[in-house]
Amino acid sequence: MERSKIIAIITGAISLILALGYLLLVQLLDFRGPMQPAPQSQVPQAVRFISFPPPVAGGLRGVKIPLTS
């Protein structure tokens, strides 16, 4: 029974150390100030959006979709 108590105390201490370290890290990161968006020159411009035809009332039954690439 003594060994299991020691293991429980050690794992509890490790848990507390990790929790306090996490809180400290979050406080340090929050201390830097509000996040600012990236400059537009840094954002890649090669983004493509795929548009699909609007849904029809009867679903796609009987609708032939052309297979063009």
N, CA, C and O atoms as CSV, one atom per row, in Angstrom:
chain,resi,resn,atom,element,x,y,z
A,1,MET,N,N,0.815,-1.191,0.000
A,1,MET,CA,C,0.000,0.000,0.000
A,1,MET,C,C,0.862,1.260,0.000
A,1,MET,O,O,0.446,2.296,-0.519
A,2,GLU,N,N,2.036,1.178,0.568
A,2,GLU,CA,C,2.928,2.329,0.658
A,2,GLU,C,C,3.421,2.751,-0.727
A,2,GLU,O,O,3.536,3.942,-1.012
A,3,ARG,N,N,3.708,1.786,-1.571
A,3,ARG,CA,C,4.229,2.090,-2.919
A,3,ARG,C,C,3.161,2.785,-3.760
A,3,ARG,O,O,3.483,3.714,-4.502
A,4,SER,N,N,1.921,2.370,-3.668
A,4,SER,CA,C,0.863,2.989,-4.455
A,4,SER,C,C,0.608,4.430,-4.004
A,4,SER,O,O,0.276,5.287,-4.824
A,5,LYS,N,N,0.762,4.699,-2.697
A,5,LYS,CA,C,0.611,6.070,-2.210
A,5,LYS,C,C,1.719,6.966,-2.760
A,5,LYS,O,O,1.467,8.105,-3.151
A,6,ILE,N,N,2.928,6.453,-2.788
A,6,ILE,CA,C,4.061,7.232,-3.298
A,6,ILE,C,C,3.860,7.534,-4.785
A,6,ILE,O,O,4.110,8.656,-5.225
A,7,ILE,N,N,3.420,6.561,-5.544
A,7,ILE,CA,C,3.178,6.773,-6.966
A,7,ILE,C,C,2.068,7.797,-7.174
A,7,ILE,O,O,2.162,8.639,-8.067
A,8,ALA,N,N,1.022,7.733,-6.362
A,8,ALA,CA,C,-0.081,8.691,-6.467
A,8,ALA,C,C,0.401,10.105,-6.153
A,8,ALA,O,O,0.009,11.054,-6.832
A,9,ILE,N,N,1.231,10.253,-5.151
A,9,ILE,CA,C,1.754,11.570,-4.786
A,9,ILE,C,C,2.652,12.111,-5.895
A,9,ILE,O,O,2.580,13.291,-6.238
A,10,ILE,N,N,3.494,11.250,-6.450
A,10,ILE,CA,C,4.401,11.685,-7.527
A,10,ILE,C,C,3.613,12.092,-8.766
A,10,ILE,O,O,3.899,13.135,-9.354
A,11,THR,N,N,2.634,11.302,-9.174
A,11,THR,CA,C,1.849,11.664,-10.360
A,11,THR,C,C,1.012,12.922,-10.110
A,11,THR,O,O,0.819,13.721,-11.027
A,12,GLY,N,N,0.515,13.109,-8.888
A,12,GLY,CA,C,-0.204,14.338,-8.563
A,12,GLY,C,C,0.702,15.553,-8.632
A,12,GLY,O,O,0.295,16.605,-9.124
A,13,ALA,N,N,1.929,15.417,-8.143
A,13,ALA,CA,C,2.879,16.531,-8.199
A,13,ALA,C,C,3.234,16.857,-9.652
A,13,ALA,O,O,3.327,18.028,-10.021
A,14,ILE,N,N,3.432,15.831,-10.471
A,14,ILE,CA,C,3.721,16.062,-11.890
A,14,ILE,C,C,2.544,16.763,-12.555
A,14,ILE,O,O,2.738,17.672,-13.362
A,15,SER,N,N,1.337,16.350,-12.223
A,15,SER,CA,C,0.147,16.976,-12.779
A,15,SER,C,C,0.066,18.450,-12.395
A,15,SER,O,O,-0.236,19.296,-13.237
A,16,LEU,N,N,0.330,18.756,-11.146
A,16,LEU,CA,C,0.300,20.156,-10.703
A,16,LEU,C,C,1.376,20.989,-11.387
A,16,LEU,O,O,1.125,22.135,-11.762
A,17,ILE,N,N,2.569,20.429,-11.552
A,17,ILE,CA,C,3.655,21.148,-12.230
A,17,ILE,C,C,3.284,21.429,-13.678
A,17,ILE,O,O,3.516,22.531,-14.175
A,18,LEU,N,N,2.712,20.444,-14.357
A,18,LEU,CA,C,2.299,20.656,-15.744
A,18,LEU,C,C,1.186,21.698,-15.844
A,18,LEU,O,O,1.193,22.529,-16.753
A,19,ALA,N,N,0.233,21.657,-14.918
A,19,ALA,CA,C,-0.873,22.615,-14.946
A,19,ALA,C,C,-0.360,24.037,-14.708
A,19,ALA,O,O,-0.772,24.965,-15.404
A,20,LEU,N,N,0.520,24.214,-13.749
A,20,LEU,CA,C,1.068,25.542,-13.482
A,20,LEU,C,C,1.932,26.026,-14.647
A,20,LEU,O,O,1.907,27.208,-14.988
A,21,GLY,N,N,2.686,25.127,-15.249
A,21,GLY,CA,C,3.484,25.501,-16.423
A,21,GLY,C,C,2.613,25.920,-17.582
A,21,GLY,O,O,2.940,26.867,-18.297
A,22,TYR,N,N,1.508,25.228,-17.778
A,22,TYR,CA,C,0.574,25.584,-18.851
A,22,TYR,C,C,-0.033,26.960,-18.587
A,22,TYR,O,O,-0.103,27.791,-19.492
A,23,LEU,N,N,-0.469,27.202,-17.359
A,23,LEU,CA,C,-1.038,28.509,-17.030
A,23,LEU,C,C,-0.013,29.620,-17.225
A,23,LEU,O,O,-0.359,30.695,-17.716
A,24,LEU,N,N,1.222,29.386,-16.855
A,24,LEU,CA,C,2.276,30.372,-17.048
A,24,LEU,C,C,2.511,30.639,-18.533
A,24,LEU,O,O,2.673,31.789,-18.940
A,25,LEU,N,N,2.530,29.587,-19.334
A,25,LEU,CA,C,2.718,29.740,-20.775
A,25,LEU,C,C,1.578,30.538,-21.394
A,25,LEU,O,O,1.819,31.414,-22.225
A,26,VAL,N,N,0.342,30.250,-21.001
A,26,VAL,CA,C,-0.811,30.973,-21.534
A,26,VAL,C,C,-0.740,32.450,-21.132
A,26,VAL,O,O,-1.044,33.328,-21.939
A,27,GLN,N,N,-0.346,32.720,-19.907
A,27,GLN,CA,C,-0.227,34.109,-19.470
A,27,GLN,C,C,0.855,34.851,-20.245
A,27,GLN,O,O,0.676,36.015,-20.602
A,28,LEU,N,N,1.968,34.191,-20.504
A,28,LEU,CA,C,3.044,34.829,-21.276
A,28,LEU,C,C,2.600,35.106,-22.706
A,28,LEU,O,O,2.903,36.164,-23.258
A,29,LEU,N,N,1.889,34.168,-23.303
A,29,LEU,CA,C,1.426,34.371,-24.675
A,29,LEU,C,C,0.342,35.449,-24.721
A,29,LEU,O,O,0.270,36.206,-25.689
A,30,ASP,N,N,-0.488,35.526,-23.706
A,30,ASP,CA,C,-1.543,36.527,-23.666
A,30,ASP,C,C,-0.976,37.913,-23.387
A,30,ASP,O,O,-1.569,38.913,-23.790
A,31,PHE,N,N,0.138,37.986,-22.719
A,31,PHE,CA,C,0.771,39.248,-22.364
A,31,PHE,C,C,1.299,39.980,-23.600
A,31,PHE,O,O,1.499,41.194,-23.555
A,32,ARG,N,N,1.528,39.263,-24.697
A,32,ARG,CA,C,2.096,39.878,-25.902
A,32,ARG,C,C,1.139,40.857,-26.554
A,32,ARG,O,O,1.583,41.684,-27.349
A,33,GLY,N,N,-0.128,40.807,-26.265
A,33,GLY,CA,C,-1.084,41.753,-26.831
A,33,GLY,C,C,-2.034,41.071,-27.783
A,33,GLY,O,O,-1.970,39.857,-27.979
A,34,PRO,N,N,-2.925,41.861,-28.380
A,34,PRO,CA,C,-3.918,41.265,-29.284
A,34,PRO,C,C,-3.272,40.771,-30.579
A,34,PRO,O,O,-2.258,41.297,-31.037
A,35,MET,N,N,-3.887,39.758,-31.140
A,35,MET,CA,C,-3.387,39.220,-32.404
A,35,MET,C,C,-3.747,40.176,-33.524
A,35,MET,O,O,-4.829,40.763,-33.527
A,36,GLN,N,N,-2.842,40.330,-34.473
A,36,GLN,CA,C,-3.073,41.192,-35.624
A,36,GLN,C,C,-3.077,40.333,-36.870
A,36,GLN,O,O,-2.329,39.358,-36.952
A,37,PRO,N,N,-3.908,40.677,-37.843
A,37,PRO,CA,C,-3.941,39.881,-39.068
A,37,PRO,C,C,-2.634,40.022,-39.854
A,37,PRO,O,O,-1.920,41.018,-39.738
A,38,ALA,N,N,-2.352,39.014,-40.638
A,38,ALA,CA,C,-1.142,39.044,-41.464
A,38,ALA,C,C,-1.275,40.100,-42.541
A,38,ALA,O,O,-2.385,40.372,-42.998
A,39,PRO,N,N,-0.171,40.703,-42.958
A,39,PRO,CA,C,-0.238,41.652,-44.065
A,39,PRO,C,C,-0.731,40.962,-45.333
A,39,PRO,O,O,-0.448,39.785,-45.554
A,40,GLN,N,N,-1.468,41.697,-46.164
A,40,GLN,CA,C,-2.031,41.103,-47.374
A,40,GLN,C,C,-0.942,40.633,-48.330
A,40,GLN,O,O,-1.190,39.747,-49.148
A,41,SER,N,N,0.241,41.196,-48.248
A,41,SER,CA,C,1.320,40.748,-49.131
A,41,SER,C,C,1.793,39.343,-48.755
A,41,SER,O,O,2.407,38.665,-49.578
A,42,GLN,N,N,1.522,38.897,-47.537
A,42,GLN,CA,C,1.949,37.578,-47.079
A,42,GLN,C,C,0.920,36.498,-47.358
A,42,GLN,O,O,1.229,35.312,-47.242
A,43,VAL,N,N,-0.297,36.881,-47.724
A,43,VAL,CA,C,-1.360,35.923,-47.969
A,43,VAL,C,C,-1.242,35.407,-49.397
A,43,VAL,O,O,-1.175,36.211,-50.327
A,44,PRO,N,N,-1.213,34.086,-49.602
A,44,PRO,CA,C,-1.109,33.565,-50.978
A,44,PRO,C,C,-2.344,33.922,-51.796
A,44,PRO,O,O,-3.469,33.875,-51.299
A,45,GLN,N,N,-2.119,34.277,-53.052
A,45,GLN,CA,C,-3.203,34.704,-53.917
A,45,GLN,C,C,-3.727,33.578,-54.800
A,45,GLN,O,O,-4.674,33.798,-55.554
A,46,ALA,N,N,-3.153,32.392,-54.737
A,46,ALA,CA,C,-3.532,31.287,-55.617
A,46,ALA,C,C,-4.634,30.429,-55.001
A,46,ALA,O,O,-4.579,29.201,-55.076
A,47,VAL,N,N,-5.610,31.054,-54.406
A,47,VAL,CA,C,-6.720,30.320,-53.794
A,47,VAL,C,C,-7.842,30.218,-54.816
A,47,VAL,O,O,-8.253,31.223,-55.397
A,48,ARG,N,N,-8.336,29.008,-55.036
A,48,ARG,CA,C,-9.431,28.785,-55.973
A,48,ARG,C,C,-10.652,28.310,-55.201
A,48,ARG,O,O,-10.555,27.508,-54.272
A,49,PHE,N,N,-11.779,28.818,-55.607
A,49,PHE,CA,C,-13.029,28.387,-55.009
A,49,PHE,C,C,-13.805,27.583,-56.037
A,49,PHE,O,O,-13.902,27.975,-57.200
A,50,ILE,N,N,-14.350,26.473,-55.611
A,50,ILE,CA,C,-15.149,25.636,-56.491
A,50,ILE,C,C,-16.605,25.931,-56.213
A,50,ILE,O,O,-17.054,25.867,-55.068
A,51,SER,N,N,-17.344,26.255,-57.260
A,51,SER,CA,C,-18.765,26.519,-57.057
A,51,SER,C,C,-19.571,25.365,-57.637
A,51,SER,O,O,-19.253,24.837,-58.703
A,52,PHE,N,N,-20.589,24.997,-56.935
A,52,PHE,CA,C,-21.472,23.929,-57.358
A,52,PHE,C,C,-22.805,24.544,-57.769
A,52,PHE,O,O,-23.171,25.610,-57.272
A,53,PRO,N,N,-23.527,23.893,-58.661
A,53,PRO,CA,C,-24.841,24.449,-59.023
A,53,PRO,C,C,-25.770,24.401,-57.808
A,53,PRO,O,O,-25.614,23.542,-56.940
A,54,PRO,N,N,-26.730,25.318,-57.748
A,54,PRO,CA,C,-27.633,25.313,-56.591
A,54,PRO,C,C,-28.466,24.034,-56.564
A,54,PRO,O,O,-28.757,23.467,-57.617
A,55,PRO,N,N,-28.850,23.576,-55.379
A,55,PRO,CA,C,-29.641,22.345,-55.292
A,55,PRO,C,C,-31.019,22.542,-55.932
A,55,PRO,O,O,-31.605,23.624,-55.889
A,56,VAL,N,N,-31.500,21.467,-56.517
A,56,VAL,CA,C,-32.831,21.507,-57.122
A,56,VAL,C,C,-33.823,20.863,-56.173
A,56,VAL,O,O,-33.435,20.111,-55.279
A,57,ALA,N,N,-35.101,21.155,-56.361
A,57,ALA,CA,C,-36.125,20.690,-55.431
A,57,ALA,C,C,-36.204,19.166,-55.383
A,57,ALA,O,O,-36.418,18.598,-54.312
A,58,GLY,N,N,-36.036,18.494,-56.525
A,58,GLY,CA,C,-36.170,17.044,-56.551
A,58,GLY,C,C,-34.866,16.311,-56.330
A,58,GLY,O,O,-34.796,15.104,-56.566
A,59,GLY,N,N,-33.849,16.988,-55.893
A,59,GLY,CA,C,-32.555,16.356,-55.742
A,59,GLY,C,C,-31.874,16.282,-57.094
A,59,GLY,O,O,-32.130,17.119,-57.960
A,60,LEU,N,N,-31.020,15.305,-57.288
A,60,LEU,CA,C,-30.301,15.178,-58.555
A,60,LEU,C,C,-30.902,14.100,-59.446
A,60,LEU,O,O,-30.269,13.691,-60.419
A,61,ARG,N,N,-32.087,13.637,-59.143
A,61,ARG,CA,C,-32.705,12.608,-59.951
A,61,ARG,C,C,-33.040,13.156,-61.336
A,61,ARG,O,O,-33.725,14.172,-61.456
A,62,GLY,N,N,-32.577,12.510,-62.338
A,62,GLY,CA,C,-32.878,12.890,-63.710
A,62,GLY,C,C,-32.043,14.052,-64.214
A,62,GLY,O,O,-32.243,14.494,-65.345
A,63,VAL,N,N,-31.122,14.561,-63.423
A,63,VAL,CA,C,-30.270,15.674,-63.859
A,63,VAL,C,C,-28.947,15.090,-64.302
A,63,VAL,O,O,-28.295,14.372,-63.544
A,64,LYS,N,N,-28.549,15.394,-65.523
A,64,LYS,CA,C,-27.268,14.924,-66.025
A,64,LYS,C,C,-26.250,16.039,-65.853
A,64,LYS,O,O,-26.431,17.151,-66.347
A,65,ILE,N,N,-25.173,15.717,-65.140
A,65,ILE,CA,C,-24.129,16.699,-64.904
A,65,ILE,C,C,-23.015,16.432,-65.896
A,65,ILE,O,O,-22.500,15.315,-65.939
A,66,PRO,N,N,-22.618,17.420,-66.701
A,66,PRO,CA,C,-21.533,17.212,-67.655
A,66,PRO,C,C,-20.216,16.981,-66.936
A,66,PRO,O,O,-19.931,17.630,-65.930
A,67,LEU,N,N,-19.427,16.073,-67.440
A,67,LEU,CA,C,-18.137,15.749,-66.837
A,67,LEU,C,C,-17.032,16.464,-67.612
A,67,LEU,O,O,-16.331,15.849,-68.415
A,68,THR,N,N,-16.883,17.740,-67.371
A,68,THR,CA,C,-15.840,18.504,-68.034
A,68,THR,C,C,-14.770,18.826,-67.006
A,68,THR,O,O,-15.048,18.969,-65.815
A,69,SER,N,N,-13.547,18.937,-67.489
A,69,SER,CA,C,-12.473,19.223,-66.540
A,69,SER,C,C,-11.826,20.536,-66.772
A,69,SER,O,O,-10.903,20.907,-66.046
